[in-house]
Amino acid sequence: MIPVRCFTCGKVVSSLYEDYKHRVREQHESPKKVLDELRVSRYCCRRMLLSHMEMVETLNLYR
């Protein structure tokens, strides 16, 4: 689950994640190009999207 807001500046980043994930994984666009087109210019917000790992499916195995 991606955080709703950036930890550093407070900008809403969760609404951008689905589009970012789709374009990078399925359309094989570069992350830099996608973030630039989504107008994510602050490095703290870029970090939130670039470094996020989805762990929900992995952790469900241990319920």
N, CA, C and O atoms as a Tripos MOL2 file, in Angstrom:
@<TRIPOS>MOLECULE
protein
  252   251    63     0     0
PROTEIN
NO_CHARGES

@<TRIPOS>ATOM
      1 N           0.8480   -1.1750    0.0000 N.3       1 MET1
      2 CA          0.0000    0.0000    0.0000 C.3       1 MET1
      3 C           0.8920    1.2360    0.0000 C.2       1 MET1
      4 O           1.7030    1.4350    0.9050 O.2       1 MET1
      5 N           0.7330    2.0330   -0.9980 N.am      2 ILE2
      6 CA          1.5400    3.2460   -1.1010 C.3       2 ILE2
      7 C           0.9880    4.2960   -0.1420 C.2       2 ILE2
      8 O          -0.2290    4.4250   -0.0080 O.2       2 ILE2
      9 N           1.8550    5.0430    0.5200 N.am      3 PRO3
     10 CA          1.3700    6.1150    1.3960 C.3       3 PRO3
     11 C           0.5930    7.1610    0.5970 C.2       3 PRO3
     12 O           0.8770    7.3940   -0.5780 O.2       3 PRO3
     13 N          -0.3730    7.7750    1.2330 N.am      4 VAL4
     14 CA         -1.2020    8.7700    0.5580 C.3       4 VAL4
     15 C          -0.3880   10.0050    0.2220 C.2       4 VAL4
     16 O          -0.5100   10.5560   -0.8720 O.2       4 VAL4
     17 N           0.4490   10.4450    1.1660 N.am      5 ARG5
     18 CA          1.2300   11.6660    0.9820 C.3       5 ARG5
     19 C           2.7260   11.3830    1.0810 C.2       5 ARG5
     20 O           3.1570   10.3970    1.6790 O.2       5 ARG5
     21 N           3.4930   12.2700    0.4830 N.am      6 CYS6
     22 CA          4.9510   12.2020    0.5830 C.3       6 CYS6
     23 C           5.3380   12.4410    2.0390 C.2       6 CYS6
     24 O           4.7870   13.3270    2.6930 O.2       6 CYS6
     25 N           6.2840   11.6530    2.5460 N.am      7 PHE7
     26 CA          6.6990   11.7870    3.9390 C.3       7 PHE7
     27 C           7.3620   13.1350    4.2150 C.2       7 PHE7
     28 O           7.2680   13.6460    5.3310 O.2       7 PHE7
     29 N           8.0250   13.7140    3.2260 N.am      8 THR8
     30 CA          8.8010   14.9340    3.4360 C.3       8 THR8
     31 C           7.9910   16.2090    3.2300 C.2       8 THR8
     32 O           7.9610   17.0720    4.1070 O.2       8 THR8
     33 N           7.3350   16.3340    2.0770 N.am      9 CYS9
     34 CA          6.6710   17.6020    1.7530 C.3       9 CYS9
     35 C           5.1530   17.5680    1.9120 C.2       9 CYS9
     36 O           4.5260   18.6250    1.9940 O.2       9 CYS9
     37 N           4.5510   16.3880    1.9570 N.am     10 GLY10
     38 CA          3.1120   16.2840    2.1560 C.3      10 GLY10
     39 C           2.2800   16.2910    0.8860 C.2      10 GLY10
     40 O           1.0520   16.3010    0.9650 O.2      10 GLY10
     41 N           2.9100   16.2860   -0.2820 N.am     11 LYS11
     42 CA          2.1570   16.2660   -1.5380 C.3      11 LYS11
     43 C           1.4870   14.9040   -1.7090 C.2      11 LYS11
     44 O           2.0590   13.8770   -1.3450 O.2      11 LYS11
     45 N           0.2820   14.8980   -2.2580 N.am     12 VAL12
     46 CA         -0.4410   13.6480   -2.4970 C.3      12 VAL12
     47 C           0.2220   12.8990   -3.6430 C.2      12 VAL12
     48 O           0.3170   13.4150   -4.7570 O.2      12 VAL12
     49 N           0.6850   11.6700   -3.3660 N.am     13 VAL13
     50 CA          1.3560   10.8660   -4.3920 C.3      13 VAL13
     51 C           0.6080    9.5740   -4.6930 C.2      13 VAL13
     52 O           0.8950    8.9290   -5.7020 O.2      13 VAL13
     53 N          -0.3230    9.1830   -3.8670 N.am     14 SER14
     54 CA         -1.0070    7.9020   -4.0710 C.3      14 SER14
     55 C          -1.8630    7.8970   -5.3320 C.2      14 SER14
     56 O          -2.0490    6.8470   -5.9460 O.2      14 SER14
     57 N          -2.3760    9.0360   -5.7200 N.am     15 SER15
     58 CA         -3.2190    9.0840   -6.9230 C.3      15 SER15
     59 C          -2.4060    8.9020   -8.2010 C.2      15 SER15
     60 O          -2.9690    8.5870   -9.2490 O.2      15 SER15
     61 N          -1.1080    9.0920   -8.1280 N.am     16 LEU16
     62 CA         -0.2430    8.9680   -9.2980 C.3      16 LEU16
     63 C           0.3050    7.5590   -9.4770 C.2      16 LEU16
     64 O           0.7850    7.2200  -10.5580 O.2      16 LEU16
     65 N           0.2410    6.7400   -8.4430 N.am     17 TYR17
     66 CA          0.9420    5.4690   -8.4440 C.3      17 TYR17
     67 C           0.4090    4.4750   -9.4660 C.2      17 TYR17
     68 O           1.2040    3.8090  -10.1290 O.2      17 TYR17
     69 N          -0.8880    4.3520   -9.6180 N.am     18 GLU18
     70 CA         -1.4540    3.3820  -10.5630 C.3      18 GLU18
     71 C          -1.0290    3.6980  -11.9950 C.2      18 GLU18
     72 O          -0.6540    2.7960  -12.7440 O.2      18 GLU18
     73 N          -1.0860    4.9650  -12.3740 N.am     19 ASP19
     74 CA         -0.6670    5.3570  -13.7180 C.3      19 ASP19
     75 C           0.8290    5.1180  -13.9040 C.2      19 ASP19
     76 O           1.2610    4.6260  -14.9460 O.2      19 ASP19
     77 N           1.6120    5.4670  -12.8930 N.am     20 TYR20
     78 CA          3.0630    5.2370  -12.9400 C.3      20 TYR20
     79 C           3.3710    3.7490  -13.1030 C.2      20 TYR20
     80 O           4.1690    3.3650  -13.9590 O.2      20 TYR20
     81 N           2.7470    2.9280  -12.2920 N.am     21 LYS21
     82 CA          2.9890    1.4770  -12.3290 C.3      21 LYS21
     83 C           2.6100    0.8930  -13.6850 C.2      21 LYS21
     84 O           3.3590    0.0970  -14.2520 O.2      21 LYS21
     85 N           1.4670    1.2790  -14.2000 N.am     22 HIS22
     86 CA          0.9940    0.7670  -15.4940 C.3      22 HIS22
     87 C           1.9610    1.1320  -16.6170 C.2      22 HIS22
     88 O           2.3260    0.2840  -17.4310 O.2      22 HIS22
     89 N           2.3640    2.3800  -16.6550 N.am     23 ARG23
     90 CA          3.2210    2.8300  -17.7490 C.3      23 ARG23
     91 C           4.6180    2.2380  -17.6750 C.2      23 ARG23
     92 O           5.2120    1.9450  -18.7120 O.2      23 ARG23
     93 N           5.1550    2.0560  -16.4870 N.am     24 VAL24
     94 CA          6.5170    1.5200  -16.3640 C.3      24 VAL24
     95 C           6.5330    0.0120  -16.5900 C.2      24 VAL24
     96 O           7.3960   -0.4890  -17.3110 O.2      24 VAL24
     97 N           5.6100   -0.7110  -15.9970 N.am     25 ARG25
     98 CA          5.6280   -2.1790  -16.0870 C.3      25 ARG25
     99 C           5.0630   -2.7190  -17.3940 C.2      25 ARG25
    100 O           5.6400   -3.6350  -17.9800 O.2      25 ARG25
    101 N           3.9650   -2.1790  -17.8510 N.am     26 GLU26
    102 CA          3.2850   -2.7640  -18.9980 C.3      26 GLU26
    103 C           3.6190   -2.0800  -20.3190 C.2      26 GLU26
    104 O           3.6170   -2.7230  -21.3690 O.2      26 GLU26
    105 N           3.9000   -0.8040  -20.2740 N.am     27 GLN27
    106 CA          4.2430   -0.1090  -21.5060 C.3      27 GLN27
    107 C           5.7490    0.0920  -21.6510 C.2      27 GLN27
    108 O           6.2110    0.6150  -22.6660 O.2      27 GLN27
    109 N           6.5080   -0.3140  -20.6530 N.am     28 HIS28
    110 CA          7.9730   -0.2940  -20.6720 C.3      28 HIS28
    111 C           8.5600    1.0900  -20.9570 C.2      28 HIS28
    112 O           9.5390    1.2260  -21.6910 O.2      28 HIS28
    113 N           7.9490    2.1020  -20.3690 N.am     29 GLU29
    114 CA          8.4960    3.4560  -20.4760 C.3      29 GLU29
    115 C           9.5220    3.6510  -19.3660 C.2      29 GLU29
    116 O           9.4930    2.9410  -18.3600 O.2      29 GLU29
    117 N          10.4150    4.5970  -19.5420 N.am     30 SER30
    118 CA         11.4190    4.8440  -18.5100 C.3      30 SER30
    119 C          10.7630    5.5710  -17.3290 C.2      30 SER30
    120 O           9.9040    6.4290  -17.5300 O.2      30 SER30
    121 N          11.1620    5.2310  -16.1090 N.am     31 PRO31
    122 CA         10.5890    5.8980  -14.9330 C.3      31 PRO31
    123 C          10.7910    7.4080  -14.9540 C.2      31 PRO31
    124 O           9.9080    8.1530  -14.5290 O.2      31 PRO31
    125 N          11.9300    7.8660  -15.4370 N.am     32 LYS32
    126 CA         12.1910    9.3040  -15.4940 C.3      32 LYS32
    127 C          11.1790   10.0080  -16.3930 C.2      32 LYS32
    128 O          10.6370   11.0510  -16.0290 O.2      32 LYS32
    129 N          10.9290    9.4400  -17.5590 N.am     33 LYS33
    130 CA          9.9910   10.0370  -18.5080 C.3      33 LYS33
    131 C           8.5780   10.0790  -17.9160 C.2      33 LYS33
    132 O           7.8770   11.0830  -18.0390 O.2      33 LYS33
    133 N           8.1710    8.9900  -17.2790 N.am     34 VAL34
    134 CA          6.8250    8.9200  -16.7010 C.3      34 VAL34
    135 C           6.6710    9.9450  -15.5850 C.2      34 VAL34
    136 O           5.6680   10.6570  -15.5370 O.2      34 VAL34
    137 N           7.6460   10.0290  -14.6920 N.am     35 LEU35
    138 CA          7.5670   10.9970  -13.5900 C.3      35 LEU35
    139 C           7.5790   12.4290  -14.0970 C.2      35 LEU35
    140 O           6.8860   13.2850  -13.5470 O.2      35 LEU35
    141 N           8.3580   12.7030  -15.1400 N.am     36 ASP36
    142 CA          8.3620   14.0450  -15.7240 C.3      36 ASP36
    143 C           7.0010   14.3850  -16.3220 C.2      36 ASP36
    144 O           6.5140   15.5040  -16.1580 O.2      36 ASP36
    145 N           6.3840   13.4240  -17.0160 N.am     37 GLU37
    146 CA          5.0730   13.6760  -17.6190 C.3      37 GLU37
    147 C           3.9620   13.7870  -16.5820 C.2      37 GLU37
    148 O           2.9670   14.4760  -16.8090 O.2      37 GLU37
    149 N           4.1250   13.1090  -15.4390 N.am     38 LEU38
    150 CA          3.1480   13.2340  -14.3560 C.3      38 LEU38
    151 C           3.3950   14.4840  -13.5060 C.2      38 LEU38
    152 O           2.6700   14.7410  -12.5450 O.2      38 LEU38
    153 N           4.4130   15.2490  -13.8670 N.am     39 ARG39
    154 CA          4.7980   16.4880  -13.1910 C.3      39 ARG39
    155 C           5.1800   16.2730  -11.7330 C.2      39 ARG39
    156 O           4.8210   17.0640  -10.8610 O.2      39 ARG39
    157 N           5.9110   15.1960  -11.4820 N.am     40 VAL40
    158 CA          6.4690   14.9440  -10.1570 C.3      40 VAL40
    159 C           7.9040   15.4600  -10.2150 C.2      40 VAL40
    160 O           8.7980   14.7730  -10.7070 O.2      40 VAL40
    161 N           8.1170   16.6760   -9.7080 N.am     41 SER41
    162 CA          9.4230   17.3100   -9.8710 C.3      41 SER41
    163 C          10.2830   17.2490   -8.6170 C.2      41 SER41
    164 O          11.5090   17.2800   -8.7210 O.2      41 SER41
    165 N           9.6920   17.1640   -7.4590 N.am     42 ARG42
    166 CA         10.4800   17.1260   -6.2230 C.3      42 ARG42
    167 C          11.1060   15.7520   -6.0430 C.2      42 ARG42
    168 O          10.4580   14.7280   -6.2580 O.2      42 ARG42
    169 N          12.3640   15.7420   -5.6480 N.am     43 TYR43
    170 CA         13.0570   14.4570   -5.5070 C.3      43 TYR43
    171 C          12.4870   13.6300   -4.3690 C.2      43 TYR43
    172 O          12.5840   12.4040   -4.3990 O.2      43 TYR43
    173 N          11.8950   14.2680   -3.3630 N.am     44 CYS44
    174 CA         11.3030   13.4920   -2.2660 C.3      44 CYS44
    175 C          10.0600   12.7380   -2.7490 C.2      44 CYS44
    176 O           9.8280   11.6040   -2.3300 O.2      44 CYS44
    177 N           9.2700   13.3440   -3.6120 N.am     45 CYS45
    178 CA          8.0750   12.6900   -4.1460 C.3      45 CYS45
    179 C           8.4570   11.6080   -5.1570 C.2      45 CYS45
    180 O           7.8230   10.5550   -5.2180 O.2      45 CYS45
    181 N           9.4860   11.8730   -5.9430 N.am     46 ARG46
    182 CA          9.9700   10.8710   -6.8940 C.3      46 ARG46
    183 C          10.4420    9.6370   -6.1520 C.2      46 ARG46
    184 O          10.2180    8.5090   -6.5920 O.2      46 ARG46
    185 N          11.1060    9.8590   -5.0100 N.am     47 ARG47
    186 CA         11.5890    8.7520   -4.1990 C.3      47 ARG47
    187 C          10.4330    7.8790   -3.7270 C.2      47 ARG47
    188 O          10.5560    6.6550   -3.6950 O.2      47 ARG47
    189 N           9.3060    8.4980   -3.3590 N.am     48 MET48
    190 CA          8.1520    7.7470   -2.8750 C.3      48 MET48
    191 C           7.6460    6.7710   -3.9410 C.2      48 MET48
    192 O           7.2830    5.6400   -3.6180 O.2      48 MET48
    193 N           7.6210    7.1900   -5.1840 N.am     49 LEU49
    194 CA          7.1210    6.3340   -6.2570 C.3      49 LEU49
    195 C           8.1710    5.3340   -6.7260 C.2      49 LEU49
    196 O           7.8500    4.1770   -6.9960 O.2      49 LEU49
    197 N           9.4190    5.7710   -6.8250 N.am     50 LEU50
    198 CA         10.4790    4.8900   -7.3280 C.3      50 LEU50
    199 C          10.8100    3.7560   -6.3670 C.2      50 LEU50
    200 O          11.1000    2.6420   -6.8050 O.2      50 LEU50
    201 N          10.7730    4.0190   -5.0820 N.am     51 SER51
    202 CA         11.2400    3.0270   -4.1190 C.3      51 SER51
    203 C          10.1320    2.1670   -3.5210 C.2      51 SER51
    204 O          10.4110    1.2980   -2.6960 O.2      51 SER51
    205 N           8.8900    2.3900   -3.9180 N.am     52 HIS52
    206 CA          7.7830    1.6290   -3.3470 C.3      52 HIS52
    207 C           7.7810    0.1890   -3.8450 C.2      52 HIS52
    208 O           7.9390   -0.0630   -5.0400 O.2      52 HIS52
    209 N           7.6020   -0.7500   -2.9240 N.am     53 MET53
    210 CA          7.4900   -2.1690   -3.2690 C.3      53 MET53
    211 C           6.1580   -2.6940   -2.7480 C.2      53 MET53
    212 O           5.8040   -2.4510   -1.5940 O.2      53 MET53
    213 N           5.4290   -3.4010   -3.5750 N.am     54 GLU54
    214 CA          4.1560   -3.9640   -3.1450 C.3      54 GLU54
    215 C           4.4200   -5.2900   -2.4340 C.2      54 GLU54
    216 O           4.9240   -6.2380   -3.0360 O.2      54 GLU54
    217 N           4.0810   -5.3450   -1.1670 N.am     55 MET55
    218 CA          4.3640   -6.5210   -0.3470 C.3      55 MET55
    219 C           3.0990   -7.2260    0.1280 C.2      55 MET55
    220 O           3.1930   -8.2230    0.8440 O.2      55 MET55
    221 N           1.9270   -6.7430   -0.2450 N.am     56 VAL56
    222 CA          0.6780   -7.2880    0.2690 C.3      56 VAL56
    223 C           0.5280   -8.7690   -0.0760 C.2      56 VAL56
    224 O           0.1830   -9.5750    0.7880 O.2      56 VAL56
    225 N           0.7860   -9.1310   -1.3370 N.am     57 GLU57
    226 CA          0.6370  -10.5270   -1.7460 C.3      57 GLU57
    227 C           1.6390  -11.4260   -1.0180 C.2      57 GLU57
    228 O           1.3010  -12.5490   -0.6450 O.2      57 GLU57
    229 N           2.8340  -10.9550   -0.8190 N.am     58 THR58
    230 CA          3.8580  -11.7270   -0.1190 C.3      58 THR58
    231 C           3.4850  -11.9410    1.3350 C.2      58 THR58
    232 O           3.6470  -13.0400    1.8670 O.2      58 THR58
    233 N           2.9890  -10.9000    1.9780 N.am     59 LEU59
    234 CA          2.6390  -10.9950    3.4020 C.3      59 LEU59
    235 C           1.3650  -11.8020    3.6110 C.2      59 LEU59
    236 O           1.1670  -12.3470    4.6970 O.2      59 LEU59
    237 N           0.5040  -11.8970    2.6180 N.am     60 ASN60
    238 CA         -0.7090  -12.6890    2.7650 C.3      60 ASN60
    239 C          -0.4180  -14.1690    2.9570 C.2      60 ASN60
    240 O          -1.2420  -14.8870    3.5240 O.2      60 ASN60
    241 N           0.7170  -14.6340    2.5040 N.am     61 LEU61
    242 CA          1.1060  -16.0210    2.6830 C.3      61 LEU61
    243 C           1.2860  -16.4000    4.1590 C.2      61 LEU61
    244 O           1.1540  -17.5670    4.5270 O.2      61 LEU61
    245 N           1.5840  -15.4200    4.9810 N.am     62 TYR62
    246 CA          1.8920  -15.6560    6.3880 C.3      62 TYR62
    247 C           0.7290  -15.3550    7.3300 C.2      62 TYR62
    248 O           0.9360  -15.2630    8.5400 O.2      62 TYR62
    249 N          -0.4810  -15.2010    6.8110 N.am     63 ARG63
    250 CA         -1.6500  -14.9140    7.6490 C.3      63 ARG63
    251 C          -2.0150  -16.1090    8.4770 C.2      63 ARG63
    252 O          -2.9750  -16.0580    9.2450 O.2      63 ARG63
@<TRIPOS>BOND
     1     1     2 1
     2     2     3 1
     3     3     4 2
     4     3     5 am
     5     5     6 1
     6     6     7 1
     7     7     8 2
     8     7     9 am
     9     9    10 1
    10    10    11 1
    11    11    12 2
    12    11    13 am
    13    13    14 1
    14    14    15 1
    15    15    16 2
    16    15    17 am
    17    17    18 1
    18    18    19 1
    19    19    20 2
    20    19    21 am
    21    21    22 1
    22    22    23 1
    23    23    24 2
    24    23    25 am
    25    25    26 1
    26    26    27 1
    27    27    28 2
    28    27    29 am
    29    29    30 1
    30    30    31 1
    31    31    32 2
    32    31    33 am
    33    33    34 1
    34    34    35 1
    35    35    36 2
    36    35    37 am
    37    37    38 1
    38    38    39 1
    39    39    40 2
    40    39    41 am
    41    41    42 1
    42    42    43 1
    43    43    44 2
    44    43    45 am
    45    45    46 1
    46    46    47 1
    47    47    48 2
    48    47    49 am
    49    49    50 1
    50    50    51 1
    51    51    52 2
    52    51    53 am
    53    53    54 1
    54    54    55 1
    55    55    56 2
    56    55    57 am
    57    57    58 1
    58    58    59 1
    59    59    60 2
    60    59    61 am
    61    61    62 1
    62    62    63 1
    63    63    64 2
    64    63    65 am
    65    65    66 1
    66    66    67 1
    67    67    68 2
    68    67    69 am
    69    69    70 1
    70    70    71 1
    71    71    72 2
    72    71    73 am
    73    73    74 1
    74    74    75 1
    75    75    76 2
    76    75    77 am
    77    77    78 1
    78    78    79 1
    79    79    80 2
    80    79    81 am
    81    81    82 1
    82    82    83 1
    83    83    84 2
    84    83    85 am
    85    85    86 1
    86    86    87 1
    87    87    88 2
    88    87    89 am
    89    89    90 1
    90    90    91 1
    91    91    92 2
    92    91    93 am
    93    93    94 1
    94    94    95 1
    95    95    96 2
    96    95    97 am
    97    97    98 1
    98    98    99 1
    99    99   100 2
   100    99   101 am
   101   101   102 1
   102   102   103 1
   103   103   104 2
   104   103   105 am
   105   105   106 1
   106   106   107 1
   107   107   108 2
   108   107   109 am
   109   109   110 1
   110   110   111 1
   111   111   112 2
   112   111   113 am
   113   113   114 1
   114   114   115 1
   115   115   116 2
   116   115   117 am
   117   117   118 1
   118   118   119 1
   119   119   120 2
   120   119   121 am
   121   121   122 1
   122   122   123 1
   123   123   124 2
   124   123   125 am
   125   125   126 1
   126   126   127 1
   127   127   128 2
   128   127   129 am
   129   129   130 1
   130   130   131 1
   131   131   132 2
   132   131   133 am
   133   133   134 1
   134   134   135 1
   135   135   136 2
   136   135   137 am
   137   137   138 1
   138   138   139 1
   139   139   140 2
   140   139   141 am
   141   141   142 1
   142   142   143 1
   143   143   144 2
   144   143   145 am
   145   145   146 1
   146   146   147 1
   147   147   148 2
   148   147   149 am
   149   149   150 1
   150   150   151 1
   151   151   152 2
   152   151   153 am
   153   153   154 1
   154   154   155 1
   155   155   156 2
   156   155   157 am
   157   157   158 1
   158   158   159 1
   159   159   160 2
   160   159   161 am
   161   161   162 1
   162   162   163 1
   163   163   164 2
   164   163   165 am
   165   165   166 1
   166   166   167 1
   167   167   168 2
   168   167   169 am
   169   169   170 1
   170   170   171 1
   171   171   172 2
   172   171   173 am
   173   173   174 1
   174   174   175 1
   175   175   176 2
   176   175   177 am
   177   177   178 1
   178   178   179 1
   179   179   180 2
   180   179   181 am
   181   181   182 1
   182   182   183 1
   183   183   184 2
   184   183   185 am
   185   185   186 1
   186   186   187 1
   187   187   188 2
   188   187   189 am
   189   189   190 1
   190   190   191 1
   191   191   192 2
   192   191   193 am
   193   193   194 1
   194   194   195 1
   195   195   196 2
   196   195   197 am
   197   197   198 1
   198   198   199 1
   199   199   200 2
   200   199   201 am
   201   201   202 1
   202   202   203 1
   203   203   204 2
   204   203   205 am
   205   205   206 1
   206   206   207 1
   207   207   208 2
   208   207   209 am
   209   209   210 1
   210   210   211 1
   211   211   212 2
   212   211   213 am
   213   213   214 1
   214   214   215 1
   215   215   216 2
   216   215   217 am
   217   217   218 1
   218   218   219 1
   219   219   220 2
   220   219   221 am
   221   221   222 1
   222   222   223 1
   223   223   224 2
   224   223   225 am
   225   225   226 1
   226   226   227 1
   227   227   228 2
   228   227   229 am
   229   229   230 1
   230   230   231 1
   231   231   232 2
   232   231   233 am
   233   233   234 1
   234   234   235 1
   235   235   236 2
   236   235   237 am
   237   237   238 1
   238   238   239 1
   239   239   240 2
   240   239   241 am
   241   241   242 1
   242   242   243 1
   243   243   244 2
   244   243   245 am
   245   245   246 1
   246   246   247 1
   247   247   248 2
   248   247   249 am
   249   249   250 1
   250   250   251 1
   251   251   252 2
@<TRIPOS>SUBSTRUCTURE
     1 MET1         2 RESIDUE 1 A MET
     2 ILE2         6 RESIDUE 1 A ILE
     3 PRO3        10 RESIDUE 1 A PRO
     4 VAL4        14 RESIDUE 1 A VAL
     5 ARG5        18 RESIDUE 1 A ARG
     6 CYS6        22 RESIDUE 1 A CYS
     7 PHE7        26 RESIDUE 1 A PHE
     8 THR8        30 RESIDUE 1 A THR
     9 CYS9        34 RESIDUE 1 A CYS
    10 GLY10       38 RESIDUE 1 A GLY
    11 LYS11       42 RESIDUE 1 A LYS
    12 VAL12       46 RESIDUE 1 A VAL
    13 VAL13       50 RESIDUE 1 A VAL
    14 SER14       54 RESIDUE 1 A SER
    15 SER15       58 RESIDUE 1 A SER
    16 LEU16       62 RESIDUE 1 A LEU
    17 TYR17       66 RESIDUE 1 A TYR
    18 GLU18       70 RESIDUE 1 A GLU
    19 ASP19       74 RESIDUE 1 A ASP
    20 TYR20       78 RESIDUE 1 A TYR
    21 LYS21       82 RESIDUE 1 A LYS
    22 HIS22       86 RESIDUE 1 A HIS
    23 ARG23       90 RESIDUE 1 A ARG
    24 VAL24       94 RESIDUE 1 A VAL
    25 ARG25       98 RESIDUE 1 A ARG
    26 GLU26      102 RESIDUE 1 A GLU
    27 GLN27      106 RESIDUE 1 A GLN
    28 HIS28      110 RESIDUE 1 A HIS
    29 GLU29      114 RESIDUE 1 A GLU
    30 SER30      118 RESIDUE 1 A SER
    31 PRO31      122 RESIDUE 1 A PRO
    32 LYS32      126 RESIDUE 1 A LYS
    33 LYS33      130 RESIDUE 1 A LYS
    34 VAL34      134 RESIDUE 1 A VAL
    35 LEU35      138 RESIDUE 1 A LEU
    36 ASP36      142 RESIDUE 1 A ASP
    37 GLU37      146 RESIDUE 1 A GLU
    38 LEU38      150 RESIDUE 1 A LEU
    39 ARG39      154 RESIDUE 1 A ARG
    40 VAL40      158 RESIDUE 1 A VAL
    41 SER41      162 RESIDUE 1 A SER
    42 ARG42      166 RESIDUE 1 A ARG
    43 TYR43      170 RESIDUE 1 A TYR
    44 CYS44      174 RESIDUE 1 A CYS
    45 CYS45      178 RESIDUE 1 A CYS
    46 ARG46      182 RESIDUE 1 A ARG
    47 ARG47      186 RESIDUE 1 A ARG
    48 MET48      190 RESIDUE 1 A MET
    49 LEU49      194 RESIDUE 1 A LEU
    50 LEU50      198 RESIDUE 1 A LEU
    51 SER51      202 RESIDUE 1 A SER
    52 HIS52      206 RESIDUE 1 A HIS
    53 MET53      210 RESIDUE 1 A MET
    54 GLU54      214 RESIDUE 1 A GLU
    55 MET55      218 RESIDUE 1 A MET
    56 VAL56      222 RESIDUE 1 A VAL
    57 GLU57      226 RESIDUE 1 A GLU
    58 THR58      230 RESIDUE 1 A THR
    59 LEU59      234 RESIDUE 1 A LEU
    60 ASN60      238 RESIDUE 1 A ASN
    61 LEU61      242 RESIDUE 1 A LEU
    62 TYR62      246 RESIDUE 1 A TYR
    63 ARG63      250 RESIDUE 1 A ARG
